[in-house]
Amino acid sequence: MGESWADIVAEGLDTTAEAFRINPANFSDERSLTEHFRSQLVDTLGDVNVEAVTVIDGSSRGAVPDHKDYTDRYKQVEQIECAHCEIGGPKFPFPDDHRIDLGLFDDEVSLQIDGGTQEYDPTDLRAGFEFKYVKNTNYLRYRPERANSKYADIASDITRLGKLPAGVERWCVIFSNYGLLRKDDGTVASGLEELAAEHDVTLRFVLPEVEWNSLARKLRDSDL
């Protein structure tokens, strides 16, 4: 019997985590981490069928005379890769400018092209993922006067994942190349764990090995 998609997801996250711990300098931002993970899903799970394609020509064509010929090519698409970055669209329960970092599709997907932008239906997802790369101590330090602090960003990611349809698996993975949890004795981690549990999101920290083992023991001994 072959592996389940959930096993493949778990293995892919483990592989990306290990690659990050071995050499974090190979990853300059969150997108590079997301793409590393996405490539493993695609290599293992392959393509999914496209059930329907809708093309909205929109107003983005400007003076390009063959824009419609170009967008019409989407109507010929029969398969796409099983995982894509920056997933969103008007059917998602949050604004178009708030997309999730990566979506893993089920066996079939409906695709809409609006002025060249690919839009999806959240009910076609098997899983949704958000990734954060914490590069310095300010990333997780919440400041009430700064709505855009990284703690608020992570909390927002978790809340957004929680709005996905029931049955869609949800992961929020936080990478850091230093022992950020020692800065506040795990208080931030515990707060995010509580929020993740509220929204049925699996929260994972990818940290230096000694730090992760310490956190695992702390959470194991807590009520979380």
C-alpha positions as CSV (number, residue, x, y, z in Angstrom):
1,M,0.0,0.0,0.0
2,G,1.3,3.4,-0.9
3,E,1.8,6.3,1.5
4,S,-1.2,8.5,2.3
5,W,-1.0,12.2,1.4
6,A,-0.9,13.0,5.1
7,D,2.3,10.9,5.5
8,I,3.8,12.6,2.4
9,V,3.0,16.0,3.9
10,A,4.6,15.0,7.2
11,E,7.7,13.7,5.5
12,G,8.0,16.8,3.3
13,L,7.8,19.1,6.4
14,D,10.5,16.9,8.1
15,T,12.7,17.1,5.1
16,T,12.4,20.9,4.8
17,A,13.0,21.3,8.5
18,E,16.1,19.2,8.4
19,A,17.4,21.1,5.3
20,F,16.8,24.4,7.2
21,R,18.6,23.2,10.3
22,I,21.6,21.9,8.3
23,N,22.1,25.2,6.4
24,P,19.6,28.0,7.1
25,A,21.7,30.2,4.7
26,N,20.2,28.3,1.8
27,F,16.8,29.9,2.6
28,S,16.6,33.6,2.3
29,D,12.9,34.1,2.9
30,E,9.6,32.4,3.6
31,R,8.9,31.8,-0.1
32,S,12.1,29.7,-0.5
33,L,11.0,27.5,2.4
34,T,7.6,27.2,0.9
35,E,8.9,26.2,-2.5
36,H,11.3,23.6,-1.0
37,F,8.3,21.9,0.6
38,R,6.1,22.4,-2.4
39,S,8.6,20.7,-4.8
40,Q,8.5,17.6,-2.6
41,L,4.7,17.4,-2.7
42,V,4.7,17.8,-6.5
43,D,7.5,15.2,-7.0
44,T,5.6,12.6,-4.9
45,L,1.9,13.4,-5.5
46,G,2.2,14.7,-9.1
47,D,-0.7,16.5,-10.8
48,V,-4.4,16.8,-10.1
49,N,-7.2,17.1,-12.7
50,V,-8.7,20.4,-13.6
51,E,-12.5,20.0,-13.6
52,A,-13.4,23.4,-15.0
53,V,-11.7,26.6,-16.2
54,T,-13.3,30.0,-16.2
55,V,-11.5,32.9,-17.9
56,I,-12.5,36.5,-17.1
57,D,-10.6,38.7,-19.5
58,G,-10.9,41.8,-17.3
59,S,-9.2,45.0,-18.1
60,S,-5.6,44.1,-17.6
61,R,-4.9,43.5,-21.3
62,G,-4.1,47.2,-22.0
63,A,-2.8,47.6,-25.5
64,V,-1.8,44.0,-26.0
65,P,-3.8,42.9,-29.0
66,D,-3.5,39.1,-28.4
67,H,-4.3,39.1,-24.7
68,K,-7.5,37.1,-25.2
69,D,-5.7,34.5,-27.3
70,Y,-3.2,34.1,-24.4
71,T,-5.8,33.8,-21.6
72,D,-7.8,31.4,-23.7
73,R,-4.9,28.9,-23.5
74,Y,-6.0,28.3,-19.9
75,K,-9.2,26.7,-21.2
76,Q,-7.1,23.9,-22.6
77,V,-5.6,23.1,-19.2
78,E,-6.5,19.6,-18.0
79,Q,-4.1,19.1,-15.2
80,I,-2.0,21.2,-12.8
81,E,0.5,20.4,-10.1
82,C,-1.0,19.3,-6.8
83,A,0.4,22.2,-4.7
84,H,0.6,25.9,-5.5
85,C,1.9,29.0,-3.7
86,E,-0.2,32.1,-2.9
87,I,-3.6,30.4,-3.0
88,G,-6.8,32.6,-2.8
89,G,-9.7,33.9,-4.7
90,P,-13.2,35.4,-4.3
91,K,-14.6,32.2,-2.9
92,F,-12.2,32.2,0.0
93,P,-13.4,33.5,3.4
94,F,-10.9,36.4,3.4
95,P,-10.0,39.2,1.0
96,D,-8.1,38.4,-2.3
97,D,-5.0,40.3,-1.0
98,H,-4.7,37.8,1.9
99,R,-3.7,34.6,0.4
100,I,-2.3,31.5,2.1
101,D,1.3,30.6,1.4
102,L,0.6,27.2,0.0
103,G,-2.4,25.0,-0.9
104,L,-2.4,21.2,-1.5
105,F,-5.3,20.3,-3.8
106,D,-7.6,17.3,-3.7
107,D,-8.0,15.1,-6.8
108,E,-9.9,17.7,-8.8
109,V,-9.7,21.5,-8.9
110,S,-11.7,24.3,-10.5
111,L,-9.6,27.2,-11.8
112,Q,-10.6,30.8,-12.6
113,I,-8.4,33.2,-14.4
114,D,-9.3,36.8,-13.8
115,G,-7.1,39.2,-15.8
116,G,-4.3,36.7,-15.7
117,T,-4.5,36.0,-11.9
118,Q,-5.2,32.4,-10.9
119,E,-8.1,32.0,-8.4
120,Y,-9.2,28.9,-6.7
121,D,-12.1,27.4,-4.7
122,P,-11.2,26.6,-1.0
123,T,-13.4,23.4,-1.1
124,D,-10.9,21.9,-3.6
125,L,-8.1,22.0,-0.9
126,R,-6.8,19.0,1.1
127,A,-4.6,21.2,3.2
128,G,-3.5,24.8,3.6
129,F,-0.1,26.0,4.9
130,E,1.4,29.3,6.3
131,F,5.2,29.7,6.8
132,K,7.1,32.2,8.8
133,Y,10.8,32.8,8.9
134,V,11.8,34.5,12.2
135,K,15.1,36.2,11.6
136,N,15.5,38.4,14.8
137,T,13.9,38.9,18.2
138,N,11.6,41.6,17.0
139,Y,9.6,39.2,14.9
140,L,7.7,37.6,17.8
141,R,7.6,40.6,20.2
142,Y,4.0,41.8,20.2
143,R,3.6,45.6,20.5
144,P,0.0,46.9,20.8
145,E,1.0,50.1,19.1
146,R,2.3,48.2,16.1
147,A,-0.4,46.1,14.4
148,N,2.2,44.9,11.8
149,S,4.5,43.3,14.4
150,K,5.4,39.7,13.5
151,Y,3.6,38.3,16.4
152,A,0.4,39.8,15.0
153,D,1.3,38.5,11.6
154,I,1.6,34.9,12.8
155,A,-1.6,35.2,14.8
156,S,-3.3,36.6,11.7
157,D,-2.0,33.6,9.6
158,I,-3.4,31.2,12.2
159,T,-6.8,32.9,12.2
160,R,-6.9,33.0,8.5
161,L,-6.2,29.3,8.2
162,G,-9.0,28.7,10.7
163,K,-11.5,30.2,8.2
164,L,-10.8,27.4,5.7
165,P,-13.7,25.0,5.1
166,A,-14.2,22.1,7.6
167,G,-12.1,19.1,6.6
168,V,-9.2,21.1,5.2
169,E,-6.0,20.3,7.2
170,R,-4.2,23.4,8.4
171,W,-0.5,23.9,9.3
172,C,1.4,27.0,10.4
173,V,5.2,26.4,10.5
174,I,7.6,28.9,12.1
175,F,11.2,28.6,11.2
176,S,14.0,30.3,13.1
177,N,17.8,30.0,13.1
178,Y,18.3,31.1,16.7
179,G,16.8,30.1,20.1
180,L,14.0,32.6,20.0
181,L,11.9,30.7,22.6
182,R,14.5,31.3,25.3
183,K,13.8,35.0,25.1
184,D,10.5,34.7,26.9
185,D,10.6,31.2,28.4
186,G,8.1,30.0,25.9
187,T,5.3,32.5,26.6
188,V,4.9,33.5,23.0
189,A,4.9,29.8,21.9
190,S,2.2,29.0,24.5
191,G,0.0,31.9,23.4
192,L,0.3,30.8,19.7
193,E,-0.4,27.2,20.7
194,E,-3.6,28.2,22.3
195,L,-4.7,30.3,19.3
196,A,-3.8,27.4,17.0
197,A,-5.8,24.9,19.0
198,E,-8.8,27.3,18.9
199,H,-8.7,27.3,15.1
200,D,-7.8,23.7,14.6
201,V,-4.3,24.6,13.2
202,T,-1.2,22.4,13.7
203,L,1.5,24.8,14.8
204,R,5.1,23.7,14.4
205,F,8.4,25.4,15.4
206,V,11.5,24.5,13.4
207,L,14.4,25.7,15.6
208,P,17.9,24.6,16.5
209,E,17.6,21.0,17.7
210,V,18.4,21.7,21.4
211,E,15.8,24.5,21.6
212,W,13.1,22.3,19.9
213,N,13.7,19.5,22.4
214,S,13.4,21.9,25.3
215,L,10.1,23.3,23.9
216,A,8.7,19.8,23.3
217,R,9.3,18.9,26.9
218,K,7.7,22.1,28.1
219,L,4.6,21.6,26.0
220,R,4.4,18.0,26.9
221,D,4.4,18.8,30.6
222,S,1.9,21.6,30.2
223,D,-1.9,21.5,29.7
224,L,-1.6,22.2,26.0
